[in-house]
Amino acid sequence: MRLTNYFLPTLRDTPKEAQIVSHRYMLRAGMVQQASAGIYSWLPMGYRVLRKIEKIVREEQDAAGAQEVLMPTIQSADLWRESGRYDGYGKEMLRIQDRHDRDMLFGPTNEEQVTDIFRTHLKSYRALPLMLYHIQWKFRDEVRPRFGVMRGREFLMKDNYSFDLDHASAVKSYNKMFVAYLKTYARMGLKAIPMAADSGPIGGDMSHEFIILAETGESEVYYHKDWLDVDVLSQDIDIDGDLQPIVDSFLSRYAATDEKHDPSTCPVPEADLITTRGIEVGHIFYFGTKYSEAMGARVTGPDGKESPVHMGSYGVGVSRLVGGIIEASHDDRGIIWPESVAPFHIGLVNVKIDDATCTDVCEDLYRKLNGAGVETLYDDRNERTGSKLADMDLIGLPWQVVVGPRSVKNGVVEVKNRRTGETEELTPEAVINRFVG
């Protein structure tokens, strides 16, 4: 993509309403624009990142055996009355009426909707286990939406729902999602720590939050230093095998938020205990027969008797992760995107657009990189060099290739790693070999 043709409304100054790093940089990097309190339009740069994150989430859900569906944003209040949650959910739920005066709502979650799908079509244990998920927009009318996409009213969420015959089978589904979540965050370059959590209005008696470490996070986190050595992607994990030992090994490493941490009972020696801050980016729940009992989602078991199915739900804040990644990966110049979710892989900078040699080198690099499928943003604007390089640091692409008259005269261009700041000079051919080969 040529920057002269790309809609990227970057800002030099930080908008006064932006209180945290991710909100500041998302506005300054032209990723989002506020439409109203807690509701944002996603501009091209932000939308590319959102879709990269969504793709990783989808791939790990599919790998764990979940099947994708798409449920509506507007739900019938009658379903929520069946479960008993309609009156008790609170003012976060946006309640509306259609033209026929039927009570409707903008879904904050989908337990009732998916339970209705299950009870309509499935009656036998032979259909189990089953996991259905979708990636859909949600709405929760926060009293004080703030911090940009980190605590908005409208947000994109992946929510998955498991259906099993009994508690033991349900725990197996829960463990699949537990491991899938660890892999999902690791693929995004994040260190995620699962912590026992309260279930809140969703209900249930087994629940874990997934916290990513970020110095600017909203909660204080205490954890054993061994967490820093955990690399779930390097482990050969059979997602269909017995995952309980793997889950237990993770949970045996101490971790707690400031609300749960008690220094007098902490089992970790002070020398091994690390304290930092973190951000919740996912939450998983097992709630048994809470919804299936209330809504009549029953199956016939191998003994011929009917029983309510055991259920769990598993949420990932897809849009929240955009902000969370920035909070975990930035410096004072801008965002530092992990390669797996970066909007573009390379930022190609033409230092002197009216220099024929510079332009020829850039055009050749741009054509070859794009032709090989390397996502490249080409800054072909007639702007000052300092402004171009500052914008590249702000938007945080993993690599910068800077083409200027002096370097081109010597047959090389400058390649910069955004994360480390390290630079090296390579010939244009070596650049192609580096990123294409």
C-alpha positions in Angstrom: 0.0 0.0 0.0 1.3 3.4 -0.9 0.9 5.9 1.9 -0.2 8.6 -0.6 -3.3 6.5 -1.3 -3.8 5.2 2.2 -6.2 6.7 4.8 -3.9 7.1 7.8 -4.9 10.3 9.7 -2.0 10.4 12.2 -1.9 13.1 14.9 1.1 14.9 16.2 -0.5 15.8 19.6 -2.2 13.6 22.1 -6.0 14.2 22.3 -6.9 15.4 25.8 -9.4 12.6 26.4 -6.8 9.8 26.0 -5.6 8.8 29.5 -3.7 5.6 28.8 -1.0 4.6 26.4 -3.0 2.4 24.1 -5.8 5.0 23.7 -3.2 7.8 23.0 -1.4 5.7 20.4 -4.5 4.3 18.7 -5.8 7.9 18.2 -2.5 9.3 17.2 -1.7 6.4 14.8 -5.1 6.9 13.1 -6.4 3.5 14.1 -9.8 4.5 15.5 -12.1 7.5 15.8 -14.6 7.9 18.6 -18.2 7.9 17.4 -19.7 8.4 20.8 -18.8 7.5 24.4 -17.2 4.1 24.4 -18.0 3.4 20.7 -15.4 3.6 18.0 -15.1 3.5 14.2 -12.2 1.3 13.2 -10.1 3.0 10.5 -8.0 1.0 8.0 -4.9 0.6 10.1 -6.8 -0.4 13.2 -9.1 -2.7 11.3 -6.1 -4.6 9.8 -4.8 -5.3 13.3 -8.3 -6.3 14.5 -8.6 -8.8 11.7 -5.1 -10.2 12.3 -6.0 -10.9 16.0 -9.4 -12.3 15.0 -7.6 -14.7 12.5 -5.3 -16.1 15.3 -8.3 -16.5 17.7 -10.3 -18.3 15.0 -7.4 -20.7 14.1 -6.9 -21.8 17.7 -10.6 -22.3 18.3 -10.9 -24.4 15.1 -7.8 -26.4 16.1 -9.5 -27.2 19.5 -12.5 -28.6 17.7 -14.9 -25.7 18.1 -17.3 -25.0 15.2 -18.0 -21.4 14.1 -21.5 -20.0 13.9 -22.8 -16.5 13.9 -25.5 -15.4 16.3 -27.4 -12.1 16.2 -26.6 -8.9 18.1 -30.2 -8.3 18.8 -31.8 -11.0 21.0 -35.3 -11.7 22.3 -35.9 -10.7 25.9 -38.1 -13.9 26.3 -35.0 -16.1 26.1 -33.4 -14.1 29.0 -36.6 -14.4 31.0 -36.4 -18.2 30.6 -32.9 -18.2 32.1 -33.9 -15.8 34.8 -31.3 -13.2 33.9 -33.3 -10.5 32.2 -34.4 -8.6 35.3 -31.2 -9.2 37.2 -28.5 -8.4 34.7 -28.5 -4.7 35.4 -28.3 -1.4 33.5 -25.3 -2.6 31.5 -27.9 -4.4 29.3 -29.3 -2.2 26.5 -33.0 -2.9 26.4 -35.1 -1.9 23.4 -38.5 -2.6 21.8 -39.3 -3.3 18.2 -42.2 -1.7 16.3 -44.5 -4.4 17.7 -43.6 -3.5 21.3 -41.7 -6.8 21.8 -39.0 -6.6 24.3 -35.5 -7.0 22.7 -31.9 -6.4 23.8 -28.5 -5.8 22.4 -26.7 -8.9 23.5 -23.9 -8.5 26.1 -23.3 -12.3 25.9 -24.9 -15.3 24.2 -25.6 -18.1 26.7 -29.3 -18.0 26.2 -29.1 -17.7 22.4 -26.8 -20.7 22.0 -28.7 -22.8 24.5 -31.8 -22.2 22.4 -29.9 -23.4 19.3 -28.8 -26.5 21.1 -32.2 -27.5 22.5 -33.9 -27.0 19.2 -31.6 -29.4 17.2 -29.9 -31.8 19.6 -31.5 -34.5 21.7 -28.9 -37.3 22.0 -25.7 -37.7 23.9 -24.2 -39.0 20.6 -23.9 -35.3 19.5 -21.6 -34.6 22.4 -19.2 -33.1 23.1 -20.0 -30.0 21.1 -18.4 -26.5 21.1 -20.0 -23.6 19.2 -18.3 -20.2 18.9 -18.7 -17.0 17.1 -16.9 -13.7 16.8 -19.5 -10.9 17.1 -20.0 -7.4 18.4 -21.4 -7.0 21.9 -22.8 -4.1 23.8 -22.6 -3.3 27.5 -23.7 0.1 28.7 -20.8 0.9 31.0 -21.5 3.7 33.4 -18.1 5.4 32.7 -16.6 4.0 29.5 -13.0 5.0 29.3 -9.5 4.0 28.2 -10.5 3.7 24.6 -11.1 0.2 23.4 -9.9 -1.2 26.7 -13.3 -0.4 28.4 -15.7 0.5 25.7 -19.5 0.0 25.4 -19.3 -1.8 22.0 -16.7 -4.4 21.5 -15.8 -7.4 19.4 -15.7 -10.7 21.3 -15.1 -14.3 20.6 -17.4 -16.3 22.7 -17.4 -20.1 22.7 -19.9 -22.4 24.4 -19.4 -26.1 25.3 -22.0 -28.8 25.7 -21.2 -32.1 27.5 -23.0 -35.0 29.0 -21.6 -34.8 32.5 -19.1 -32.9 34.7 -16.1 -35.0 33.8 -16.7 -34.5 30.1 -17.2 -30.8 30.7 -13.9 -30.5 32.4 -12.2 -31.9 29.4 -13.8 -29.2 27.2 -12.8 -26.6 29.7 -9.2 -27.8 29.6 -9.2 -27.7 25.8 -10.1 -24.0 26.0 -7.6 -23.4 28.8 -4.7 -24.6 26.6 -6.2 -23.0 23.4 -6.1 -19.6 25.2 -2.5 -20.0 26.2 -1.6 -20.8 22.6 -3.7 -17.9 21.3 -2.0 -15.3 23.4 1.5 -16.7 22.9 1.0 -16.5 19.1 0.4 -12.8 19.6 3.7 -12.3 21.4 2.0 -12.0 24.8 2.8 -13.6 28.1 -0.6 -14.7 29.5 -1.2 -16.0 33.0 -4.4 -17.8 34.0 -5.8 -16.9 37.4 -8.7 -18.3 39.4 -11.6 -15.8 39.1 -15.1 -15.0 40.2 -17.8 -15.9 37.6 -19.9 -12.8 38.1 -23.4 -12.6 36.4 -22.6 -15.5 34.0 -22.5 -17.9 36.9 -20.6 -21.1 37.5 -18.2 -22.6 40.0 -15.0 -22.9 37.9 -13.5 -19.9 36.2 -10.2 -18.4 35.1 -9.1 -15.0 33.9 -6.2 -14.7 31.5 -4.0 -11.7 32.4 -1.3 -10.4 30.1 1.6 -8.6 31.7 1.9 -4.9 31.1 3.5 -2.3 33.3 0.6 0.1 32.5 -2.0 -2.6 33.3 -5.1 -2.0 35.4 -4.5 -4.6 38.1 -1.4 -5.5 40.2 -0.3 -9.1 39.6 1.9 -11.3 41.8 3.4 -14.4 40.2 6.2 -17.0 40.5 9.2 -16.1 38.3 8.9 -19.5 36.6 6.0 -18.1 34.6 8.6 -16.2 32.5 10.1 -19.5 31.3 6.8 -21.0 30.2 6.6 -21.4 26.4 3.4 -23.2 25.5 4.2 -23.0 21.7 7.4 -25.1 22.2 5.4 -28.0 23.8 4.1 -30.9 21.8 0.5 -30.8 23.1 -2.2 -33.2 21.8 -5.3 -31.1 22.1 -7.4 -34.2 22.0 -5.4 -36.0 24.7 -5.4 -35.8 28.5 -4.8 -32.1 29.2 -5.4 -32.2 32.9 -1.7 -32.7 33.8 -0.8 -29.8 31.5 -3.4 -27.5 33.1 -2.3 -28.6 36.6 1.3 -27.8 35.8 0.3 -24.2 34.8 -1.9 -23.7 37.8 0.7 -25.0 40.2 2.7 -21.9 39.5 1.5 -19.3 41.9 -0.3 -16.2 40.5 -2.8 -13.8 42.0 -4.1 -10.3 41.6 -3.8 -7.8 44.4 -7.3 -8.6 45.6 -6.4 -12.3 46.1 -2.8 -12.0 47.2 -2.1 -12.4 50.9 1.6 -12.0 51.8 1.1 -13.9 55.1 -0.1 -17.1 53.2 1.8 -16.7 49.9 3.6 -20.0 49.2 6.3 -18.3 47.0 9.6 -17.2 48.6 10.0 -13.4 48.3 13.0 -13.9 46.1 11.0 -15.9 43.6 7.9 -13.6 43.6 7.5 -11.0 40.9 5.1 -8.1 41.1 4.0 -6.2 38.0 0.7 -5.1 36.5 -1.6 -6.9 34.1 -4.7 -6.6 31.9 -7.5 -9.1 31.6 -8.0 -10.2 28.0 -10.0 -13.4 28.4 -12.3 -15.3 30.8 -13.4 -18.9 30.8 -16.3 -20.4 32.8 -17.8 -23.7 33.6 -21.3 -23.3 34.9 -22.7 -26.8 34.8 -26.5 -27.0 34.2 -27.3 -23.4 35.1 -28.8 -22.6 31.7 -29.7 -26.1 30.4 -31.9 -26.7 33.5 -33.7 -23.4 33.2 -34.2 -23.6 29.4 -34.8 -27.3 28.9 -31.6 -28.2 27.0 -31.6 -32.0 27.7 -30.2 -35.0 26.0 -30.9 -38.7 26.2 -27.9 -40.5 27.7 -26.6 -44.1 27.0 -28.9 -45.4 29.7 -32.0 -44.0 27.9 -32.6 -41.3 30.6 -32.8 -37.6 29.9 -30.5 -35.2 31.7 -29.6 -31.5 31.2 -26.3 -30.9 29.4 -23.3 -29.4 31.2 -22.1 -26.1 29.7 -19.2 -23.7 29.8 -18.5 -20.4 28.1 -15.2 -19.0 27.0 -14.6 -15.3 26.0 -11.8 -13.5 24.4 -11.9 -9.7 24.0 -10.8 -9.4 20.4 -11.0 -5.6 20.2 -9.7 -5.2 23.7 -6.6 -7.2 22.7 -5.7 -4.4 20.3 -5.3 -2.1 23.2 -3.8 -4.8 25.4 -1.0 -5.6 23.0 -0.1 -1.9 22.7 -0.1 -1.6 26.5 2.3 -4.5 26.7 4.5 -3.5 23.7 5.4 0.1 23.2 8.0 2.8 23.9 8.0 6.6 24.1 8.0 6.9 20.3 5.0 4.7 19.6 3.6 1.2 19.2 5.8 -1.9 18.7 3.7 -4.5 17.0 4.5 -8.3 17.3 5.0 -9.6 13.8 1.9 -11.9 14.0 -0.6 -9.0 14.4 1.2 -6.1 12.7 -0.9 -4.2 10.2 2.0 -4.3 7.7 5.3 -6.2 8.0 7.6 -3.6 6.5 7.5 0.2 6.3 9.4 1.3 3.2 10.5 4.9 3.5 11.6 7.0 0.5 13.7 9.7 2.1 13.9 11.9 -1.1 10.9 11.3 -3.3 12.3 13.6 -6.1 15.5 11.7 -6.3 15.1 9.4 -9.3 17.6 6.8 -8.0 15.9 6.6 -4.6 12.5 6.3 -6.2 13.7 3.5 -8.6 15.1 1.5 -5.7 11.9 2.0 -3.7 9.6 1.1 -6.6 11.6 -2.1 -7.2 11.6 -3.1 -3.6 7.9 -2.3 -3.2 7.0 -4.4 -6.3 9.1 -7.4 -5.3 8.1 -7.4 -1.6 4.4 -7.1 -2.4 4.7 -9.7 -5.2 6.1 -12.1 -2.7 3.2 -11.5 -0.3 5.2 -9.4 2.2 2.8 -6.7 3.4 4.6 -3.4 2.8 3.5 0.1 3.5 5.4 2.5 1.2 5.8 6.0 2.4 6.0 7.8 -0.9 4.8 11.2 0.5 6.6 14.4 -0.2 7.3 15.1 3.5 10.3 15.8 5.7 12.4 12.8 6.5 12.0 13.4 10.3 8.2 13.4 9.9 8.3 10.2 7.9 10.5 8.4 10.4 8.5 9.6 13.4 5.3 8.3 11.7 6.9 4.9 11.2 8.0 4.7 14.8 4.5 5.7 15.9 2.6 3.1 13.9 5.1 0.5 15.0 5.6 -1.8 12.0 8.2 -4.5 12.8 10.7 -3.5 10.2 11.6 -0.2 8.5 13.6 -0.1 5.2 14.9 3.4 4.7 16.1 4.5 1.3 18.1 7.7 1.0 20.5 9.3 -1.5 23.7 8.7 0.5 23.0 5.0 1.2 21.8 4.3 -2.4 25.0 5.9 -3.7 26.9 3.2 -1.8 24.5 0.5 -3.1 22.8 -0.1 0.2 19.6 0.8 2.2 19.1 0.9 5.9 17.1 -1.8 7.7 15.8 -1.1 11.2 14.2 -3.5 13.7 11.5 -1.5 15.4 11.6 -3.5 18.6 15.3 -3.5 19.2 16.2 -0.3 17.4 19.1 -2.1 15.7 20.0 -1.0 12.2 22.1 -2.5 9.4 22.9 -1.7 5.8 22.0 -4.2 3.2 21.9 -4.2 -0.6 18.4 -4.1 -2.1 18.9 -7.7 -3.2 19.8 -8.7 0.4 16.6 -7.1 1.6 14.5 -9.2 -0.7 16.4 -12.3 0.4 15.9 -11.4 4.1 12.2 -11.0 3.9 11.2 -13.2 1.1 13.6 -16.1 1.4 
